[in-house]
Protein backbone atom coordinates (compact mmCIF):
# COMPACT_ATOMS: atom_id res chain seq x y z
CA UNK A 1 0.00 0.00 0.00
CA UNK A 2 1.67 3.20 -1.12
CA UNK A 3 1.28 6.10 1.32
CA UNK A 4 0.88 8.59 -1.54
CA UNK A 5 -2.05 6.68 -2.98
CA UNK A 6 -3.75 6.38 0.41
CA UNK A 7 -3.23 10.10 1.04
CA UNK A 8 -4.78 10.99 -2.32
CA UNK A 9 -7.83 8.82 -1.65
CA UNK A 10 -8.27 10.21 1.86
CA UNK A 11 -8.00 13.78 0.57
CA UNK A 12 -10.63 13.13 -2.09
CA UNK A 13 -12.94 11.42 0.42
CA UNK A 14 -12.71 14.44 2.71
CA UNK A 15 -14.65 16.44 0.10
CA UNK A 16 -17.57 14.00 0.04
CA UNK A 17 -20.53 15.21 2.08
CA UNK A 18 -22.68 12.06 1.95
CA UNK A 19 -21.58 10.00 4.98
CA UNK A 20 -22.40 6.65 3.38
CA UNK A 21 -20.53 7.40 0.18
CA UNK A 22 -17.64 8.86 2.14
CA UNK A 23 -17.28 5.69 4.22
CA UNK A 24 -17.18 3.60 1.06
CA UNK A 25 -14.61 5.91 -0.52
CA UNK A 26 -12.34 5.69 2.51
CA UNK A 27 -12.24 1.92 2.15
CA UNK A 28 -10.58 2.36 -1.25
CA UNK A 29 -7.50 3.71 0.54
CA UNK A 30 -7.06 0.26 2.13
CA UNK A 31 -6.93 -1.60 -1.19
CA UNK A 32 -3.34 -2.52 -2.14
CA UNK A 33 -2.09 -1.25 -5.47
CA UNK A 34 0.98 -1.70 -7.64
CA UNK A 35 3.02 1.45 -8.25
CA UNK A 36 4.26 1.96 -11.81
CA UNK A 37 7.90 3.02 -11.97
CA UNK A 38 7.52 4.22 -15.55
CA UNK A 39 10.29 6.83 -15.41
CA UNK A 40 13.65 7.12 -13.71
CA UNK A 41 12.41 10.15 -11.78
CA UNK A 42 9.93 7.93 -9.90
CA UNK A 43 12.50 5.42 -8.65
CA UNK A 44 13.42 7.39 -5.48
CA UNK A 45 9.77 7.06 -4.40
CA UNK A 46 10.44 3.35 -3.94
CA UNK A 47 12.68 4.17 -0.99
CA UNK A 48 9.78 6.02 0.66
CA UNK A 49 7.44 3.08 0.07
CA UNK A 50 9.96 0.64 1.54
CA UNK A 51 10.57 2.83 4.58
CA UNK A 52 6.81 3.17 5.13
CA UNK A 53 6.35 -0.60 4.81
CA UNK A 54 9.19 -1.25 7.25
CA UNK A 55 7.57 1.08 9.78
CA UNK A 56 4.23 -0.69 9.38
CA UNK A 57 5.93 -4.05 9.83
CA UNK A 58 7.54 -2.95 13.08
CA UNK A 59 4.33 -1.44 14.45
CA UNK A 60 2.06 -4.36 13.52
CA UNK A 61 4.45 -7.32 13.53
CA UNK A 62 3.04 -8.33 10.14
CA UNK A 63 5.19 -8.89 7.08
CA UNK A 64 4.63 -6.36 4.31
CA UNK A 65 4.61 -6.36 0.52
CA UNK A 66 5.73 -3.45 -1.65
CA UNK A 67 4.31 -3.94 -5.12
CA UNK A 68 5.82 -2.28 -8.19
CA UNK A 69 5.60 -2.40 -11.97
CA UNK A 70 8.95 -2.19 -13.76
CA UNK A 71 8.14 -0.31 -16.96
CA UNK A 72 10.77 1.76 -18.75
CA UNK A 73 12.17 -0.23 -21.69
CA UNK A 74 13.88 1.71 -24.48
CA UNK A 75 11.52 2.16 -27.45
CA UNK A 76 8.74 1.06 -25.13
CA UNK A 77 5.30 0.20 -26.54
CA UNK A 78 6.88 -0.55 -29.90
CA UNK A 79 3.63 -1.43 -31.72
CA UNK A 80 1.69 1.65 -30.64
CA UNK A 81 2.12 5.24 -29.49
CA UNK A 82 0.27 5.09 -26.20
CA UNK A 83 3.32 5.05 -23.94
CA UNK A 84 6.59 5.52 -25.80
CA UNK A 85 8.67 6.09 -22.68
CA UNK A 86 11.79 8.16 -22.09
CA UNK A 87 14.54 5.96 -23.56
CA UNK A 88 15.49 5.39 -27.19
CA UNK A 89 17.58 2.44 -28.34
CA UNK A 90 19.37 4.73 -30.75
CA UNK A 91 20.35 7.05 -27.88
CA UNK A 92 22.07 4.49 -25.63
CA UNK A 93 18.70 3.33 -24.33
CA UNK A 94 19.87 -0.13 -23.27
CA UNK A 95 22.53 1.26 -20.95
CA UNK A 96 20.14 3.88 -19.63
CA UNK A 97 17.62 1.15 -18.87
CA UNK A 98 20.27 -0.85 -17.00
CA UNK A 99 21.03 2.25 -14.94
CA UNK A 100 17.29 2.54 -14.19
CA UNK A 101 17.29 -1.05 -12.92
CA UNK A 102 20.46 -0.39 -10.93
CA UNK A 103 18.72 2.54 -9.23
CA UNK A 104 15.78 0.29 -8.25
CA UNK A 105 18.28 -2.24 -6.89
CA UNK A 106 20.04 0.52 -4.91
CA UNK A 107 16.77 1.59 -3.27
CA UNK A 108 16.04 -1.98 -2.16
CA UNK A 109 19.60 -2.60 -0.99
CA UNK A 110 19.56 0.60 1.02
CA UNK A 111 16.45 -0.55 2.88
CA UNK A 112 17.92 -3.99 3.57
CA UNK A 113 21.14 -2.51 4.96
CA UNK A 114 19.51 0.18 7.09
CA UNK A 115 16.55 -1.74 8.50
CA UNK A 116 17.74 -5.31 8.96
CA UNK A 117 19.27 -6.91 11.98
CA UNK A 118 23.02 -7.37 11.43
CA UNK A 119 22.74 -10.85 12.89
CA UNK A 120 20.53 -12.04 10.05
CA UNK A 121 22.46 -13.59 7.18
CA UNK A 122 21.94 -12.20 3.69
CA UNK A 123 20.54 -15.56 2.52
CA UNK A 124 17.97 -15.61 5.30
CA UNK A 125 17.11 -11.99 4.67
CA UNK A 126 16.45 -12.62 0.98
CA UNK A 127 14.40 -15.74 1.65
CA UNK A 128 12.30 -14.40 4.53
CA UNK A 129 12.41 -10.58 4.60
CA UNK A 130 10.12 -8.51 6.77
CA UNK A 131 9.36 -6.44 3.67
CA UNK A 132 9.10 -8.24 0.34
CA UNK A 133 9.18 -6.41 -2.99
CA UNK A 134 6.92 -7.88 -5.69
CA UNK A 135 7.47 -6.73 -9.27
CA UNK A 136 5.61 -7.16 -12.53
CA UNK A 137 8.16 -6.95 -15.33
CA UNK A 138 7.51 -4.76 -18.38
CA UNK A 139 3.82 -4.93 -19.36
CA UNK A 140 3.20 -5.56 -23.08
CA UNK A 141 6.90 -5.87 -23.99
CA UNK A 142 7.21 -9.65 -24.33
CA UNK A 143 3.75 -9.94 -25.86
CA UNK A 144 4.88 -7.57 -28.61
CA UNK A 145 7.77 -9.93 -29.35
CA UNK A 146 5.25 -12.72 -29.88
CA UNK A 147 2.81 -10.99 -32.22
CA UNK A 148 4.26 -7.74 -33.56
CA UNK A 149 7.68 -8.48 -35.03
CA UNK A 150 6.21 -7.52 -38.41
CA UNK A 151 6.22 -3.94 -37.05
CA UNK A 152 9.66 -2.56 -37.86
CA UNK A 153 10.05 -0.77 -34.53
CA UNK A 154 9.37 -4.03 -32.66
CA UNK A 155 11.71 -6.02 -34.88
CA UNK A 156 14.43 -3.45 -34.23
CA UNK A 157 13.75 -3.59 -30.49
CA UNK A 158 13.68 -7.38 -30.10
CA UNK A 159 17.28 -7.91 -28.99
CA UNK A 160 17.22 -4.82 -26.76
CA UNK A 161 13.99 -5.95 -25.07
CA UNK A 162 15.45 -9.39 -24.38
CA UNK A 163 18.74 -8.01 -23.07
CA UNK A 164 17.02 -5.49 -20.83
CA UNK A 165 14.43 -7.90 -19.42
CA UNK A 166 17.11 -10.48 -18.69
CA UNK A 167 19.17 -7.82 -16.92
CA UNK A 168 16.16 -6.81 -14.81
CA UNK A 169 15.36 -10.42 -13.90
CA UNK A 170 18.90 -11.27 -12.84
CA UNK A 171 19.49 -8.09 -10.85
CA UNK A 172 16.16 -8.25 -9.00
CA UNK A 173 16.46 -11.99 -8.43
CA UNK A 174 19.73 -11.36 -6.56
CA UNK A 175 17.74 -9.28 -4.05
CA UNK A 176 14.92 -11.76 -3.55
CA UNK A 177 12.35 -9.67 -5.42
CA UNK A 178 9.37 -11.82 -6.39
CA UNK A 179 8.89 -11.28 -10.13
CA UNK A 180 6.06 -11.96 -12.56
CA UNK A 181 6.63 -11.63 -16.29
CA UNK A 182 3.82 -9.82 -18.05
CA UNK A 183 1.94 -12.18 -20.36
CA UNK A 184 -0.45 -9.82 -22.12
CA UNK A 185 -4.06 -10.94 -21.84
CA UNK A 186 -6.52 -13.45 -23.25
CA UNK A 187 -7.55 -11.23 -26.14
CA UNK A 188 -3.92 -10.92 -27.20
CA UNK A 189 -1.86 -14.02 -26.49
CA UNK A 190 -4.85 -16.23 -25.74
CA UNK A 191 -5.55 -16.92 -29.41
CA UNK A 192 -4.46 -20.47 -30.32
CA UNK A 193 -1.84 -19.31 -32.84
CA UNK A 194 -0.11 -17.21 -30.16
CA UNK A 195 -0.09 -19.65 -27.23
CA UNK A 196 2.84 -21.84 -28.20
CA UNK A 197 5.15 -18.98 -29.31
CA UNK A 198 4.37 -17.19 -26.05
CA UNK A 199 5.14 -20.24 -23.92
CA UNK A 200 8.37 -20.77 -25.87
CA UNK A 201 9.43 -17.18 -25.22
CA UNK A 202 8.73 -17.36 -21.49
CA UNK A 203 10.55 -20.67 -21.09
CA UNK A 204 13.48 -19.31 -23.12
CA UNK A 205 13.77 -16.29 -20.83
CA UNK A 206 13.61 -18.50 -17.75
CA UNK A 207 16.42 -20.69 -19.06
CA UNK A 208 18.52 -17.74 -20.29
CA UNK A 209 18.27 -16.12 -16.85
CA UNK A 210 19.69 -19.33 -15.31
CA UNK A 211 16.37 -20.43 -13.81
CA UNK A 212 16.04 -17.57 -11.31
CA UNK A 213 14.65 -18.66 -7.96
CA UNK A 214 12.49 -15.60 -7.44
CA UNK A 215 10.84 -15.52 -10.87
CA UNK A 216 7.51 -16.81 -9.61
CA UNK A 217 5.28 -16.86 -12.67
CA UNK A 218 3.28 -14.72 -15.08
CA UNK A 219 0.93 -11.78 -14.63
CA UNK A 220 -1.91 -11.20 -17.08
CA UNK A 221 -4.30 -8.35 -17.86
CA UNK A 222 -2.04 -5.82 -16.16
CA UNK A 223 -2.56 -2.96 -18.62
CA UNK A 224 -5.91 -4.06 -20.03
CA UNK A 225 -9.55 -4.60 -19.17
CA UNK A 226 -10.36 -8.16 -20.17
CA UNK A 227 -12.81 -10.14 -18.02
CA UNK A 228 -11.47 -12.59 -15.46
CA UNK A 229 -14.50 -14.86 -15.94
CA UNK A 230 -16.98 -14.20 -18.73
CA UNK A 231 -20.20 -16.06 -19.46
CA UNK A 232 -19.65 -15.51 -23.17
CA UNK A 233 -16.93 -13.94 -25.34
CA UNK A 234 -16.66 -10.21 -25.79
CA UNK A 235 -17.19 -9.20 -29.44
CA UNK A 236 -13.45 -8.62 -29.88
CA UNK A 237 -12.67 -12.16 -28.69
CA UNK A 238 -15.34 -13.96 -30.73
CA UNK A 239 -13.80 -17.15 -32.11
CA UNK A 240 -11.11 -17.29 -29.42
CA UNK A 241 -11.61 -20.39 -27.23
CA UNK A 242 -9.59 -18.68 -24.49
CA UNK A 243 -11.71 -15.55 -24.40
CA UNK A 244 -11.34 -14.65 -20.72
CA UNK A 245 -8.38 -14.61 -18.35
CA UNK A 246 -9.16 -17.89 -16.59
CA UNK A 247 -9.39 -19.79 -19.89
CA UNK A 248 -6.13 -18.18 -21.00
CA UNK A 249 -4.30 -18.83 -17.72
CA UNK A 250 -5.32 -22.50 -17.60
CA UNK A 251 -4.21 -23.34 -21.13
CA UNK A 252 -1.09 -21.15 -20.98
CA UNK A 253 -0.03 -22.75 -17.73
CA UNK A 254 -0.12 -26.26 -19.16
CA UNK A 255 1.76 -25.18 -22.28
CA UNK A 256 4.40 -23.47 -20.19
CA UNK A 257 4.86 -26.60 -18.07
CA UNK A 258 5.33 -28.63 -21.24
CA UNK A 259 7.90 -26.18 -22.60
CA UNK A 260 9.86 -26.15 -19.38
CA UNK A 261 9.86 -29.93 -19.16
CA UNK A 262 11.04 -30.07 -22.76
CA UNK A 263 13.85 -27.55 -22.33
CA UNK A 264 15.12 -26.69 -18.86
CA UNK A 265 13.75 -29.69 -16.96
CA UNK A 266 12.60 -27.70 -14.02
CA UNK A 267 9.99 -25.16 -13.02
CA UNK A 268 9.60 -22.10 -10.88
CA UNK A 269 9.57 -23.22 -7.25
CA UNK A 270 6.33 -23.09 -5.28
CA UNK A 271 5.40 -19.77 -3.75
CA UNK A 272 5.78 -19.26 -0.03
CA UNK A 273 2.14 -19.08 1.08
CA UNK A 274 2.63 -16.07 3.36
CA UNK A 275 4.06 -14.05 0.48
CA UNK A 276 1.38 -14.74 -2.10
CA UNK A 277 1.04 -11.51 -4.09
CA UNK A 278 -2.49 -10.04 -4.11
CA UNK A 279 -4.08 -9.64 -7.53
CA UNK A 280 -5.96 -6.41 -6.85
CA UNK A 281 -4.46 -4.63 -9.85
CA UNK A 282 -3.40 -7.56 -11.95
CA UNK A 283 -6.83 -9.24 -12.15
CA UNK A 284 -5.11 -12.60 -12.36
CA UNK A 285 -1.74 -14.22 -11.70
CA UNK A 286 -0.45 -17.47 -13.10
CA UNK A 287 0.42 -19.11 -9.79
CA UNK A 288 -0.84 -22.67 -10.10
CA UNK A 289 2.37 -24.05 -8.71
CA UNK A 290 0.70 -26.83 -6.75
CA UNK A 291 -0.28 -28.54 -9.98
CA UNK A 292 3.18 -27.91 -11.38
CA UNK A 293 4.69 -29.49 -8.32
CA UNK A 294 2.49 -32.55 -8.69
CA UNK A 295 3.30 -32.87 -12.38
CA UNK A 296 7.03 -32.61 -11.79
CA UNK A 297 6.96 -34.71 -8.67
CA UNK A 298 5.44 -37.61 -10.60
CA UNK A 299 7.57 -37.22 -13.69
CA UNK A 300 10.94 -38.36 -12.39
CA UNK A 301 12.39 -34.98 -13.40
CA UNK A 302 15.48 -34.05 -11.43
CA UNK A 303 15.58 -30.64 -9.81
CA UNK A 304 11.87 -30.47 -8.99
CA UNK A 305 11.50 -28.78 -5.60
N, C-alpha and C positions, 0 to 999 in steps of 0.2 A: 504494500500500500504506500504510494508515494505521498509525502506530506503536502506537496504542492497541489496535487489533485484534490486531496481531502479539503484543503483550505479553500480552493476554488468552489467546490460544491457547497461547503458551509457558508461561504459568502453569498452565493446565489440564493441559498435557502433562506438566508436572513431577510431577503426582500419579499418573501412570500407571506401574504397576510392570512390565508386560509390555513388554520392549524392542522387540519388533516393532511392537506397536500404538503405542508411544510414538514411534517413528521415523515412522510414518505420520501421526500426529497433528501432529508438528512440521512436516511438509510443508504442512499447511493454512495455517500462518502465512505461507507464501510465495505464497499465491494472492491476487491483487489483488481488492479489493472496492470498491464504491461506498459512500460515507458519506452517510447521509440527514441533511440539515440541515432537520429537521422542526419546529424551534422556533428562535426568535431566540437563545435562550441557547446554542445549539450553534454559532452562527456563529464565535465567536472560536476554536474548535478548528481552523477552516480555516487560520488563520495558523500554527498548530503543524504541520499537515500540509504546508503549503507550505514552511516552514522546514526540515522534515525532508527533503522531496524535494529541496530545493536543496542540502542537505548531501550527500545521496546522489549527486546529479549531479556535484558537485565531486570527490567521492572516487572515483567510478567512471568519470567522463567520459561517462556515458550519459544521454541525455535522459530526463526523468521525466514521468509523468502523475499528476495528482491528480484523482481521480474522485469527483464529488459528485452527489447528487440534491437538486434544489431542490423543496421540498415544504412550503409553508406558506400556501396560498391562504386568503383569508377564506371562511368557510362551506365549508371543505374537505370532500370526500367527501359531496357534497350529496345523493346518492341512498341513503346508508346511514348507519350510526352507528359504523362501525369506527374512524374516525380523524377526528374532527370538527375538530381543530386548535385553535389558540389565538386566532384572529382571527374577529371577526364583522363582516359587512358593515354591520350596523346600528350598530356601535360604531367607526366610522371604520376599518374593516378594510382598505379599499383603500389608504389612506395608510400604515397600519401595515405592510402588505405591501411597499409601495414602500420604506419605511425598512429593512425586512429585506433587500431586494435591495441597497439602498445599502450596508448593512453588509458583505454578501458582496463587493461591488465594492471597498470600502475595504480589506478583507483582502488581496485580490489586488493592488491597486495598491500597498499597502505593501510587499509582497514584491518587486514589480517595481522599486520605487524603491530599496530597500535592498540588493538582491542583484545588480542588473544593472550591467554596465559602462557608465559615463557616455558612452562613445564610441559606443555602439550607439544608433541612432535608434529612436524609438518605433515606427515602422512595421516596422522589421526585428525589433524585440523581439516585437511582436504576431504577426508571421508565423512567426518561428522562435525561440520562447522555449526556454530550457533546461528550464523546467518548464511544462508545458501543463495547464491545467485543462479537464476534460471534464465536462459537466453534462447530466443528464437532467432535463427540465423538467416538473414537476408531474404525476406519475403519476395516471391516472384522470380528471383534470380535463376534458380536451378530449373524451375518450370519453363522459363524462356529457353533454356538450353535443350529442353526436350522437344518443344514445338515450334520455336521461332528462329531456327538457324537459317531459314531462307531470308530473313531480314538481315541486311548487310551489317547493320550496327551490332546485332546479336552475334553474328558469325565472327565479327572482328573482336568481340568482347569475350568469346568463349574461353580462351586460355587464361585471360586475366581474371574472369569470374572464378574459374577453378583454382587458380593459384591463390587468390585472395580468400576464398572460402576455406581452403585447406589451411592457410595460415591462421585464420580465425579459430578454426576447430582445434588445432594443435596448441595454440597459445592459451585458449580458455580451458582446454582440457587439463593443462598443467596446473591450473588453479582450482580444479574441482568444480567448475561451472557446469551445471546440468544444461545440455544443449539439445535443441530440437531443430532439425533441418526443415525449412519450409517446403511443403509439398503441394503448393497450389490449392486447388479445390476440385470437387467432383465434376463441375462443369468445364474444367480445363484438362486436368490429367486423368480424370475418371473415364474418359472415352476409351473403349477397348484398344484402339490403335496406339494410345499413349501410355498405357499401363506398363507394359514390359520395358520400353525405353526408359521410363521414369525409374522403375525398380533397378534397372541396370546402372543408371547414373548414381543412385543413392548407395548401392552396394559398392560401386567403384570408389566413391568418395570415402566410404568407411574403410575400405582396404588401403587406399592411398594415404589415409591419415594414420595408418598403423593401428587400426581397430581401437580408437580412443575409448577409454573406460567410461567417460562421462558424456558421451554422445548417446542420449537415451532414446531417441526415436524421431518421429516426424510430427510436425504441426500442420494442420490443414485449415483453410478458410480464414487465415489470419487477416488478409487485406480485402476480404470479399464478404458477400452477404448470402451465400448459399444456405439452404435449409439443412439442419442437422438430421432431422427425420421428416420426410415429406410423404403424404398419402399418395401423391401422384407427381409426375415430373413437371417442373416448371417448363413453360414453352421453349425456353432456350436450351433445355436439356432433353427435349423430346427425342426419343430414339437412343438415348444413352442408358444402358441398363444400370449404371452406377450413378443415378441422378441426384442422390443426396449424399451428405458426408458419411453417414454410417455405411451405406453401400460401398462407397469409395474406399473407406478405411479398411473394411473387411477384406475386400478383394486385393487391395494394395498390400496389406499386411502379409497375406499368404504368398503373393508374388515375391515380396521382399525376402521372406524367409527362404524361399526356393533359391533366389539369386545368391543369398549369403551362403547357403549350404553348398551351392555349386561353385563358389569362388573362394571365399575366405574361411569357410568351415567353422564359423563361429557366429555369434549374434550378440547384440548389445545386452549387457547383463541386466538382470531384473532390477527394477527401481526399488529403492528403499521406501517402504510404505509411508514413513513419516515425512518424506520429502516429495510426495506426489504433487506435481505442479497443478494448480487449479486451472480450469479451462474457461474462466470467465470471459476473456477476450478472444481466445482462440477458437471457441465453439467446439472444437474437438481435437484430441491428441491421439496419436497412434501409440498406445502404451499397452498393447495386449501381450505383455511379456510373459505372463503365466502360460499362455498357450505356446509361445515360443520355447519356453523352458521345457514344457512337456514334449514338444516335438523333438527338440535336441536331446533331451534326456533319454528318449527311446530310440535314438537313431544311431547310437554308438559313435557319435561325432566327438572327437577329442576337443577339449577346450571349452565345452559347455559348462557354464557356471550359474 
